[in-house]
């Protein structure tokens, strides 16, 4: 069928497969089929510098003169291999692990898949990508590279099931700032369910590092719409505090508060020319992918 590619962009369909590498390829296949022509442009192949050979790198560009002097393998790195520098950071706080009863996947599952697709998309274009998990601090960080082996390491790291109990992820952004050595694209995926007064100033400081910042604020679809039954036992995933409520009495107020929270971020970020998008776990993957491709195109 002509429209079959759309299923590869559907989070519900993708969630029925457990292999991250497979589902990432499916998403990118659907994305590329869904556009008339690739928004990715070709690049020049002008020699730039050397980098140490890693497993998975092509042997085609090994510099044998350097090997003769040092007995170490280095490959010639061209401008098209470092065309864009990017960093991707994924929130691993416990609230990201929330999954409503009707959903097959959590906010974290969606975020992991989105990060994997973006990393693959960029490295396929010879861009150098770094990846980090954060919660109450930066938990892991893989520095920027552009090889296929590097992509494999990123996907393994993304696929981890680790989550951390914290409601203070803002502390991570001081650590993240130190990793932004070169100007480029910075993508952050989080539910941002904490005090904006703590988060926003720290994210704004990242602007000073010459980054094109892309913020994806994610919510479980039923969490956002409060489609969780008439009576709801609310459990704080960070503290384990609980409260039983009747959803019918507070649904409108809940949505007003949630929308106000989202708008706090949106207003400030748009004023500072930081791309901000609120997405849910039902948002087709081509929507956030398109924004990353557009940001890359501007670079």
C-alpha positions as CSV (number, residue, x, y, z in Angstrom):
1,X,0.0,0.0,0.0
2,X,1.1,3.5,-0.8
3,X,0.7,4.7,2.8
4,X,2.3,1.7,4.5
5,X,5.3,3.8,5.5
6,X,3.1,5.6,8.1
7,X,3.1,2.5,10.3
8,X,6.8,2.8,10.7
9,X,6.3,6.2,12.2
10,X,3.6,5.1,14.7
11,X,4.9,4.7,18.2
12,X,2.3,2.0,19.0
13,X,3.4,-0.1,16.0
14,X,7.1,0.3,16.8
15,X,6.5,-0.7,20.4
16,X,5.5,-4.2,19.4
17,X,9.2,-4.8,18.5
18,X,11.9,-5.1,21.1
19,X,15.1,-4.6,19.0
20,X,16.1,-1.0,19.1
21,X,18.4,-1.2,16.1
22,X,15.6,-2.8,14.1
23,X,12.9,-0.3,15.1
24,X,15.3,2.6,14.4
25,X,15.9,1.4,10.9
26,X,12.1,1.0,10.4
27,X,11.5,4.6,11.6
28,X,14.1,6.0,9.3
29,X,12.8,4.0,6.4
30,X,9.3,5.3,7.0
31,X,10.6,8.9,7.4
32,X,12.5,8.8,4.2
33,X,9.6,7.2,2.3
34,X,7.3,9.9,3.7
35,X,9.1,12.8,2.0
36,X,9.4,13.5,-1.7
37,X,13.2,14.1,-1.5
38,X,15.7,13.8,1.2
39,X,16.3,17.1,3.2
40,X,19.8,15.8,3.8
41,X,22.3,17.5,1.4
42,X,25.6,16.2,0.1
43,X,28.9,17.5,1.4
44,X,32.3,18.2,0.0
45,X,35.0,15.7,0.7
46,X,37.9,18.0,1.5
47,X,40.6,16.6,3.8
48,X,40.4,18.0,7.3
49,X,42.4,16.0,9.9
50,X,43.3,12.6,11.2
51,X,41.5,10.5,13.8
52,X,42.5,7.2,15.5
53,X,41.1,4.1,13.8
54,X,38.3,2.4,15.6
55,X,36.7,-1.0,15.0
56,X,33.9,-0.5,12.4
57,X,35.7,2.4,10.6
58,X,36.4,2.0,6.9
59,X,40.0,0.9,6.2
60,X,39.8,2.8,2.9
61,X,41.3,6.0,4.3
62,X,44.0,4.6,6.6
63,X,47.0,6.8,6.4
64,X,49.8,4.3,5.8
65,X,52.6,7.0,6.1
66,X,51.5,7.6,9.7
67,X,51.4,3.9,10.4
68,X,54.9,3.6,9.1
69,X,56.1,6.2,11.6
70,X,54.1,5.2,14.6
71,X,52.8,1.7,14.0
72,X,49.4,3.0,14.9
73,X,46.3,3.2,12.6
74,X,44.9,6.6,11.8
75,X,42.4,7.4,9.2
76,X,42.0,10.6,7.1
77,X,39.0,12.5,8.3
78,X,37.2,14.6,5.7
79,X,35.0,17.7,6.2
80,X,32.0,15.6,5.3
81,X,32.7,13.4,8.4
82,X,32.6,16.3,10.8
83,X,30.0,18.5,9.0
84,X,27.8,18.9,12.1
85,X,28.6,18.3,15.8
86,X,25.6,17.3,17.8
87,X,24.8,16.2,21.4
88,X,21.7,14.3,22.6
89,X,20.7,14.2,26.2
90,X,18.0,11.9,27.6
91,X,16.3,12.4,31.0
92,X,16.5,9.2,33.1
93,X,14.5,10.4,36.1
94,X,11.9,8.0,37.5
95,X,9.0,10.1,36.2
96,X,10.1,9.3,32.7
97,X,9.3,5.6,33.3
98,X,5.6,6.3,33.7
99,X,3.4,4.3,31.5
100,X,-0.4,4.5,31.5
101,X,-2.4,1.3,31.6
102,X,-3.6,1.5,28.0
103,X,-0.1,2.1,26.6
104,X,2.5,-0.4,25.7
105,X,5.4,1.9,26.3
106,X,6.6,4.6,28.7
107,X,7.8,8.2,28.1
108,X,11.3,6.8,28.5
109,X,10.7,4.2,25.8
110,X,9.5,6.8,23.4
111,X,12.5,9.1,24.3
112,X,15.0,6.2,23.8
113,X,13.5,5.5,20.4
114,X,13.6,9.1,19.4
115,X,17.2,9.5,20.5
116,X,18.2,6.4,18.7
117,X,16.6,7.6,15.5
118,X,18.2,11.0,15.6
119,X,21.6,9.6,16.4
120,X,21.4,7.2,13.5
121,X,20.1,9.8,11.1
122,X,22.9,12.2,11.9
123,X,25.7,9.6,11.9
124,X,24.4,8.3,8.6
125,X,25.2,11.8,7.3
126,X,28.7,11.6,8.7
127,X,27.9,14.0,11.6
128,X,29.7,13.6,14.9
129,X,27.2,12.8,17.7
130,X,27.6,12.7,21.5
131,X,25.1,11.1,23.8
132,X,24.4,11.4,27.5
133,X,21.9,10.1,30.1
134,X,21.1,12.5,33.0
135,X,19.0,12.6,36.2
136,X,20.2,14.3,39.3
137,X,23.5,14.7,37.4
138,X,25.1,13.6,34.2
139,X,25.2,9.8,34.6
140,X,27.0,8.8,31.4
141,X,28.4,10.7,28.4
142,X,29.8,9.3,25.2
143,X,31.9,12.0,23.4
144,X,31.1,13.0,19.8
145,X,32.3,10.7,17.0
146,X,30.8,9.7,13.6
147,X,31.8,6.0,13.1
148,X,29.4,3.1,12.8
149,X,31.0,1.5,15.9
150,X,30.4,4.7,17.8
151,X,26.7,4.5,16.8
152,X,26.6,1.0,18.1
153,X,28.0,2.2,21.4
154,X,25.3,4.9,21.6
155,X,22.5,2.5,20.9
156,X,23.7,0.1,23.6
157,X,23.8,3.0,26.0
158,X,20.3,4.3,25.0
159,X,18.9,0.8,25.4
160,X,19.8,0.7,29.1
161,X,16.9,0.3,31.5
162,X,18.4,2.5,34.2
163,X,16.3,5.2,35.9
164,X,17.0,7.3,38.9
165,X,14.8,8.7,41.7
166,X,15.2,12.5,41.6
167,X,13.0,15.6,41.1
168,X,16.0,17.9,40.6
169,X,17.3,17.2,37.1
170,X,18.3,20.9,36.8
171,X,21.5,20.0,38.6
172,X,22.6,18.0,35.5
173,X,22.8,21.0,33.2
174,X,26.0,22.4,34.8
175,X,27.6,19.0,33.9
176,X,26.1,19.1,30.4
177,X,27.4,22.6,29.8
178,X,31.0,21.3,30.3
179,X,30.6,18.7,27.5
180,X,29.7,21.3,24.9
181,X,33.2,21.8,23.5
182,X,32.1,22.8,20.0
183,X,29.3,24.7,18.5
184,X,26.5,22.5,17.1
185,X,23.1,21.0,17.7
186,X,21.9,20.2,21.2
187,X,18.8,18.0,21.7
188,X,17.2,17.4,25.1
189,X,14.4,14.9,25.7
190,X,12.6,15.1,29.1
191,X,9.1,15.4,30.7
192,X,10.4,18.5,32.6
193,X,8.1,17.7,35.5
194,X,9.8,20.0,38.0
195,X,10.2,23.6,38.9
196,X,10.7,25.7,35.8
197,X,12.4,28.4,37.8
198,X,15.2,26.0,38.5
199,X,15.3,24.4,35.0
200,X,14.9,27.3,32.6
201,X,17.9,29.5,33.7
202,X,20.2,26.5,33.5
203,X,19.0,25.6,30.0
204,X,19.4,29.2,28.9
205,X,23.1,29.1,29.9
206,X,23.6,26.4,27.3
207,X,22.8,29.0,24.6
208,X,26.0,30.7,25.4
209,X,27.9,27.6,24.2
210,X,26.8,28.4,20.6
211,X,24.3,25.6,20.4
212,X,21.2,25.3,18.3
213,X,19.0,23.9,21.1
214,X,16.1,21.6,20.4
215,X,13.8,20.8,23.4
216,X,11.3,18.0,23.3
217,X,9.0,18.0,26.3
218,X,7.2,14.6,26.4
219,X,4.1,13.4,28.3
220,X,2.3,10.1,28.3
221,X,-0.8,10.8,26.3
222,X,-3.2,9.7,29.0
223,X,-1.2,11.5,31.6
224,X,-1.6,14.7,29.7
225,X,-5.3,14.2,29.0
226,X,-6.0,12.6,32.4
227,X,-7.8,9.7,30.8
228,X,-7.0,7.5,33.7
229,X,-10.4,6.4,35.1
230,X,-12.8,7.9,37.5
231,X,-10.7,7.3,40.6
232,X,-7.0,7.6,40.5
233,X,-4.4,6.6,43.0
234,X,-1.6,9.1,42.3
235,X,1.9,7.9,43.3
236,X,4.9,10.2,43.1
237,X,7.5,8.2,41.3
238,X,10.3,10.1,42.9
239,X,9.1,10.0,46.6
240,X,6.4,7.2,46.6
241,X,3.9,9.6,48.2
242,X,0.3,8.7,47.2
243,X,-3.1,10.4,46.9
244,X,-6.5,9.0,45.8
245,X,-8.5,11.5,43.7
246,X,-11.8,11.7,41.7
247,X,-10.6,12.7,38.2
248,X,-13.9,14.2,37.1
249,X,-13.7,16.9,39.7
250,X,-10.2,18.1,38.8
251,X,-9.8,17.3,35.1
252,X,-10.2,20.8,33.8
253,X,-8.1,22.4,36.5
254,X,-5.4,19.7,35.9
255,X,-5.3,20.5,32.2
256,X,-5.1,24.2,32.9
257,X,-2.2,23.7,35.3
258,X,-0.4,21.4,32.9
259,X,-0.9,23.8,30.0
260,X,0.4,26.7,32.1
261,X,3.4,24.6,33.0
262,X,4.1,23.9,29.3
263,X,3.6,27.5,28.4
264,X,6.2,28.6,31.0
265,X,8.8,26.8,29.0
266,X,7.5,27.6,25.5
267,X,7.3,31.3,26.1
268,X,10.8,31.7,27.4
269,X,12.4,29.4,24.9
270,X,10.7,30.9,21.9
271,X,11.8,34.4,23.0
272,X,15.4,33.1,23.1
273,X,15.0,31.3,19.7
274,X,15.3,27.9,21.3
275,X,13.2,25.3,19.5
276,X,10.6,23.9,21.8
277,X,8.0,21.2,21.1
278,X,5.5,19.5,23.4
279,X,4.9,15.9,22.3
280,X,3.1,12.9,23.7
281,X,3.8,9.2,23.5
282,X,1.3,9.1,20.6
283,X,3.1,11.7,18.5
284,X,4.3,10.1,15.2
285,X,8.1,10.0,15.0
286,X,8.3,12.0,11.8
287,X,7.2,15.2,13.6
288,X,10.2,15.5,16.0
289,X,12.6,14.0,13.3
290,X,11.6,16.8,10.9
291,X,12.5,19.4,13.4
292,X,16.0,17.9,13.9
293,X,16.5,17.8,10.1
294,X,15.5,21.4,9.8
295,X,17.8,22.5,12.5
296,X,20.6,20.5,10.9
297,X,19.8,22.2,7.5
298,X,20.2,25.7,9.1
299,X,23.6,24.6,10.4
